[in-house]
Amino acid sequence: MRVAITVWKGRVSPVFDVSRKIIILDIHNKAIVKRIEKRLVVEDPMSKINRLAGFNIYTLICGAVSQPVMGMLKANGIQVIPFVSGEIDAVIAAYVSGNLPNPTMSMPGCGGGGRRRRLRGRRRGR
């Protein structure tokens, strides 16, 4: 299976739509058999998705991704694990061990488990 992770300064890139680098992993029986880095220098989302499809990417691990781009990725047969945050090696280890998605590696505001802050009887504007 071939997996791509967006990269920025040794961490998962915070926004897929503007990411410029990926790490591609070939994984077999929960072991990484190949790891390469590629640049995504194309600007428009469809060209970037076509490039990923050309690399035969099965799963994309990334930070935030816009809904239109998410739809295009899925339409091109690429599974997406979005809103991931963290050091690349830790994210890779979590993925290989079957621990992604993982609330401890979610972007801030994306892994709260559905909890919401309540105004506790106070109304806005007062």
PEWOUR-V484901 format. One record per helix or strand. SS is the DSSP state (H for helix, E for strand). FROM is the first residue (numbers start at 1). TO is the last residue. If there is no record, write none. Layout:
ss->(SS/SS)
from->(FROM/FROM)
to->(TO/TO)
This chain:
ss->(E/E/E/H/E/E/H/E/E/H/E/E/E/H/H/E)
from->(2/11/15/16/21/31/45/59/64/67/79/84/87/88/103/106)
to->(8/12/15/18/28/39/54/61/64/75/81/84/87/96/105/106)
